[in-house]
Amino acid sequence: MIKFYHTGDSNLPYNMRPMQPEDIAQVIEIDREAFPTIWPPTDYSRELKNPLACCLVTIDDQKTAPEPRVPPVPESGLSRLISRFQRLFKGNRFPSAEPPHSDSHYIVGFASMWVITDEGHVTNIAVREPYRRQGIGELMLLAVIDKAREYKANVVTLEVRASNTAAQRLYRKYGFNQVGLRRGYYMDNKEDAVLMTTEDINSAPFQSRIQQLKQTLSTKLEIT
């Protein structure tokens, strides 16, 4: 478990740890909030069973998790058909739409990555809206890069919307460079995806850069 503290107006303590099955309901809630146009959400129960996947969550130790309020997704076309089948076959062929609920840890963000051969591919990084712009996303990105090294990866890649220039600036700060463009990648609006990748994450120059960024972020957030 990674422990850190953000000491601002409220001195909030956070922990980062591997995602557990009981976290899935809250993770889906955050997923729906951060990516409302992407449906259906990722099947995180399957991700936890995937040996190629690495999933992390950040929790707020000072809050207890309420019953998650997952925003409804407007049904149209295929989604209506799937929902109809889920109602018809509930308990038989389709898994329950309600994942196990944790009544203790309050999840404020999560990150997921696949590691295939020597490449770590970041699939999601998301933070609850009230907790954004506090450095939590950056800390999770750093944790994902560290995990990629543990999994013996040499590079880390990701896709980001072409219109999301703020995210692209953040990724460049952490050593990602644009290497391609996936046309019409996002299904909701056919927006292009910018493909970004790092240099060798095990190289001395990259690790020197990451250590400097860690130190700067640690000082900013007064991490212990």
Secondary structure as GFF3:
##gff-version 3
##sequence-region A 1 224
A	DSSP	beta_strand	2	6	.	.	.	ID=ss1
A	DSSP	beta_strand	12	18	.	.	.	ID=ss2
A	DSSP	three_ten_helix	21	23	.	.	.	ID=ss3
A	DSSP	alpha_helix	24	34	.	.	.	ID=ss4
A	DSSP	alpha_helix	44	49	.	.	.	ID=ss5
A	DSSP	beta_strand	53	64	.	.	.	ID=ss6
A	DSSP	alpha_helix	78	88	.	.	.	ID=ss7
A	DSSP	beta_strand	105	116	.	.	.	ID=ss8
A	DSSP	beta_strand	119	127	.	.	.	ID=ss9
A	DSSP	three_ten_helix	129	131	.	.	.	ID=ss10
A	DSSP	alpha_helix	136	150	.	.	.	ID=ss11
A	DSSP	beta_strand	155	161	.	.	.	ID=ss12
A	DSSP	alpha_helix	165	173	.	.	.	ID=ss13
A	DSSP	beta_strand	177	182	.	.	.	ID=ss14
A	DSSP	beta_strand	193	197	.	.	.	ID=ss15
A	DSSP	alpha_helix	204	221	.	.	.	ID=ss16
###
